[in-house]
Amino acid sequence: MPDLAVSPENCHDMPALRTQIDALDRDLIALLKKRVTYIDRAVEIKAGAGLPANIPSRVEDVVAKVKAAAQEQQLDPELAEALWRHLIDWSIAREAKTIKLD
């Protein structure tokens, strides 16, 4: 496992830089997997409460929070929004497969 304490400035060649990026990608995947476990729990709660998979006001709340967090971290908020909208769409589709409301 690479030393993630190595800053980008201290990566002096492409293999060192790629090692760090690959490690970050694995961490991001682990975080996404953890997020999916919460989405799966949301399915159970929504189904029991008679809630739909898609709650537009919640979608917009999540997107606004993500854009604000991105801006705080000096990351392009438009990039964050595009990524999260795709993630949210995927999550809603996943939920909708289980939640059946008449």
C-alpha angles and dihedrals in degrees: 000000000000124000103257089195086080106106121215089252090058094053101097099182140027096257090056092046093047091050090057093046091049090051091050090049090055090050091050091051090051090052092048090051089052090050090052090057088059091048089053090052090049088057090057094046095044093048091051092047096044093244123150123244091241118057104171096198090056091048091055091045091054092047092049091050092048092049091050091049090049092051091049088053092046092246121138105269091208090058091049091048093050092049094046095046088056091046091048092048089051091048094049091049089050091050093045091059089065105029110076114183123177 
